[in-house]
């Protein structure tokens, strides 16, 4: 591994007190929550140290975040140049999404999503009093694709108030093309359904794929959309609590500005995010390179030790979506691996009914824990 990422030794990692390292007993190898094991970038640590030294721990101010994100987007996100004045600091992506949905939809309205998809899409929408309308992804060549016919049907259901798109998609790791996104925009425009886009994994697009920001489309639906992202996944700083919401036009910006008290980010997180976006791109490149290496390690290990598992290397992020249905481990293989193999993966059914027989494995680490996880799963399969 690149020394800039640390060594990810289990001895060091088990000293951490985050959810990943405290949810299960020490004999369980955790590979579930989307939290990488890499050491933080020095530029981020320096920014936090400087704030602590200055006693700068007050309520948050956006400061240079809008400009830092616009610079990063222009350099790394298909040349997208968002207006810095339309960029807002929020505590996290799901809180921002929920607040905007509450603002633009009627109570009890349905929100369209594409399962299998990030589990909190279900949980947070239902907690906010909304219904979920499913437009499932279509299986395609060992991976998935957007099913535009299913989306058309879902958008046509009574009481649909918004469409929540995940791009890059969690957990399947797909990056939707410009043509697909344009078709999505056309469908939503014709139905008058506003679009919200979770682009939190965009900094982690892997070589060979290109992320097209929804706002980069020359389309009326894109201008009305709100995009949500964060440095938390790309630079592994979720504990610093700062997400980013980008409005496509002043009207959407007004919705975010009016809800400032519900969308207070961490002041430390704002400055850490600025440091990440501006100064820690070399660290991001090292993380992406390691994830690419790890996807190949996992492919080889599964072929050797778990040939019944089906895995397609993702186009983005550090999450592996693995199909165990041929191995007769039931609807929730992660439960079997945890109980009998002492390895914790994310439970497939949490991502929707389409996740039965699947599990999600975290690849944001060194190759050694990945190998250990596969060996433990193989022992269960035997």
N, C-alpha and C positions, 0 to 999 in steps of 0.2 A: 504494500500500500504506500501511497504518497505520504511521507512523514507529516505533511501539513494536516492530515486527517487524524493523527494519533495512531495508536496501535490496536485499539478496541479489545484489549485483553479483558477476559472475564473478571479477573481480580479487581481491576480498576472499575469496570462497569458496575459491578455489584456494590460499589460504594455509593452509587447514585441513589437518590431518593425519589425519582420521578415515578409516574404510574407504571412505566414499563418494568422498572426494577423493584417495585414494592407490591405489585398486585398479587404475585404468587410467591410461594416459599422458595428458598435458595436452590432447592434441587430441581426446580422447573426452569427450563431454558426459555426466555421470553422472545417471541418473534411475531408479536401481534400488532400492537398499536403503532401508528405511522409516526414513529420517532426514531431518527437515526442515532447510531452509536458514535459517530465521528465527533472529535473535539471541535468546539466552536472556533471560528476564524479569529485570529489574533486581532484583526481590526475591530471586530465586534466586542471582544473582551476589552480592548483599549477604550472604546467608546463608553462602555458601562463603567469601567474604572474611573474615567475622567468625570463622569456625572456624580459618582459616589464621592470622589475627592472634593468636588465643588459643592456638595450638599444639594445637588440639583434633583430633588426627588418630589417635586410638586405635581400639580395637576397637568395633564398633557397639553402640549401645543403642537400643531402639525409641523411647524417650522419648515424645513427644507424637504419634507417627505414627498410632496407633490412633484417638485423638480427632480429629486433623486429617482423617483419611479419613472418619470417621463424620459430621463436620460437612459435608464436601464432598458425600458421598453423600446426606445429607438435603436439601441445597440443589439438587443437580444431577442426581441419579440416581433420579428417580421417588419421592423421599421416603424412600428406603431408610435405615434407621437401624441399621447393624450394631453389635454390642457391641464397643467398643474393645479389650476384653480378648481378643477372638477374632481380632484383626488382627495379622498378623506381618510383619516385614520380611524379605524374601528377596533374593538377589542379582539374580534376574531371573525372569520368568514361566516360561520353559521349564525352568529348573533346579528351581523349585518343583514344577511339574507332574510332572517325572520322579521326584523324590524321593517324592512322595505316591503315585504309581502303583507304585513299587517297594514301598512299605509296605503297600498294600491289595490287591495282586494276587499271584498265584503266578508264579514264574519262567516266562517263555515265554507268559504269558497274552496274549490278544488285546485290543487297545484299539480301539474303534469311533471313526472320524472321518468327516467329511463333505467329501470332495474335490469340486472343487478347493479346497485349503486350504493355509494357511501351511506352507511347505516343511519347517521343522524339526519339525513334527508327525511326519512320516515318519522323518526322520533321527534325532532324539533317542530316539524309541520303539524303533527298531531297534537303536541303539547300546546301549540299556538291556536288550536281549535280549527285547523284546516283539514280537508280531506285530501287524500293522495289519489291521483288518477295515473295509472301506469301505462306507459308506452314502452314495453320491454325492448331491449336490444335484441337484434337478430343474430343467432350464432352464425359464424362465417369462417370456414377454413381453420377451425381450431381457435378462433378468436371471436370477435363480435363486430357488428356494424349497426349504425343507426337504422331503425326500421321506420322509414318515412310514412308508410301506410299506417302503421300502428300509431305514430305520432298524430297523423291527420285524424284518425278516429278518436284519439284521446282528447285532442283540442276541441273536437265537436261535441263532447259530452256537455250536458247542462251544468251550469254553475262553475265552469273553469275560469279561474281568475289570473293565472300566471303559468309560465313554463320555466322550470328550473333545470338548466342544462349543465352538465359536468364535462369540462374540456380543458386539459386531458382528463380522461375518464378514470375514476376510482371506483372499483378495483381493477378493471380489465386492462388499463394502460393504453387505451386507444387515443389517438389524436385525430380529431375530425378535420376533414379537408375543407378548403375554401368553398368548394362546390356544395358539399353537404351543409355547411353553415348557411350558405345563401338559400338553399332550399328550406332550411329551418326558418330563416328570416321571412321568406315568402309565405310559408304556412301560417306563421304567427301574425304576420301583417294582415293577411286576408281575414283572419278570425278576430283581429283586434286584441290579441293576447300578449301582454308584455313579457319580455324575456329577461331572466336573471341568469347570469353565467358564473359558475364557480371555476375559476382558472388558477387555483392555488398551486397546482403542480406544473404550471407553465415554465418556470425556470429550470425544470428537471426534464425537459424533452431530450431524448437520447439521439445520438447521431443517426441520420437517415430519415428522420421525421421532422416536420416543420409545424410549429404551433401558429395558428392564425387567430389572433385576438378577435373576438366578436365585434368589438368596436372598430376594427380595421376594415370591416365590410362597408362598402358604399351603399347603404340600405337604410330606409326609414326605420325599420324595426331595430337595427343596430344602434341608431342614434337615440332611440327611446330606452334602450337596455341599460341595466346597471351590471357592471362586471366586478367580481370580488376576487381578490388574490391576497398574497401575504409573502413575506420573507420567511415565515415560520417553517414551511416545508423545505424550501430550497436550501436554507442555511441552518436548519435544525435549531430554531429558537422559539418553539411554541410556548415555553414557559414565560417568555417576556411579553406575551399578550399584546400583539399589535397586528391587525390585519389592514387591508387596503380596500376601499370601495371606490370605483371610478364611475362617475355619472357620464352619460353620453351627451347630455344637454342640461342647461340651467334648471329646467323644471325638476329633473330627477335629483339634481344637486340640492334643490330646496328641500326635498324630502329628507335627505341625509342631514342637512344643516338643522332642520327643525327637531331632529331626534338626537341632538348632540349629547344630552344627558344620559341616554340609554346606550350610547355608542362611544363611551370614553375608553380610549386605549390606555395602555401603560406608557408613562412618559419615558421610562427606560426602553420600552419596546420601540417607541418611535425613533429614538436616536440609534438604537441597535439596527433597526431596519434601514435607516439612512446609510449607516456604515456598511451594511451588507451590500446594498444596491450599488453604492459608489466605489467601495474600496475592496470588497472581498470577492470579486469575480474569479480570481485565480483559485480561491478555495472552492467555489461552485464548480469550476471546471474539473477540479480533482475529484470532487464528490461524484459528478456525472461519470467520469472515467471509471471510478471504482464500481459504480452501479452496473455499468456495462460489463465489466469483468465478472461481477457477481452473477449477472444473468446467465453468462456462459458457464460459470461454475455450477450453477443450479441445474442447467440443462443436462450437463454431463453426469452430475450426481444422480438425478432422477432416472436417467437412462440406465445407469448401472445398478442402482439400489431399489428403485421404485418404478419399474417399467410400466406398471399399470396406470401410473399418474400421467395426466395430459397437461402440458404447459406450453404456452406460446410466449416467447420473450416480448415484453411490452415495448411500446414506442415512447413511453414517458414514465417517470417516477421510479421509486425503489420498492414497488409492491408487486408480488408475484401472485397471480390468481390461478390456482391449480385445481384441476378437475380430477377428483378421486372416485368418480362414479363407477368405474370398472372394477374397483377394488373392494366393493361390498362392505363399506364402512358406515353405511347408513346415510341419513340426510345431513348429519353434522360430523364430518370426519374430524374436525378440530377437537370435538369433545372426546373422541376416542384417543387421539394423540395426546391430549392433556392427561386423561385418566390413566392411560396405560404406558405412555412413553415419556411423560414429564416434559413435554414441549408444548408451548402455548402459541397457537396460531389464531387468527381472527376467524370467527365462526361464519361459514358461508351463508346460512339462512338469515343472518342479520342484515344481509345486503338485499333481501327480498326473497320470495319463494324461488326465484330463478337461481339462487345460490345453494340450493340443496345439493349435497354431494360435493361441494367445493369448499376450499379454505384459502385464506390469504396469508402469505408469508412475507415478512419484512426482510428486504435485501440491503438495507442501509447499515451495513456493518462490514467486518472483515470476512474473508472466505471461511475462516475456521468455525465460527458459530453456525454458518450456513451448513457446512458439512456435518456438524454435530446434530443439527436439527433433522437433516435427512436421515442420518443413521438411526436416530431415535424413532422417526416415523417408520423406517424400514423394519425395525424390530417389532413394532406394533403390527405391521402388515404380515410379518412372518408368523 
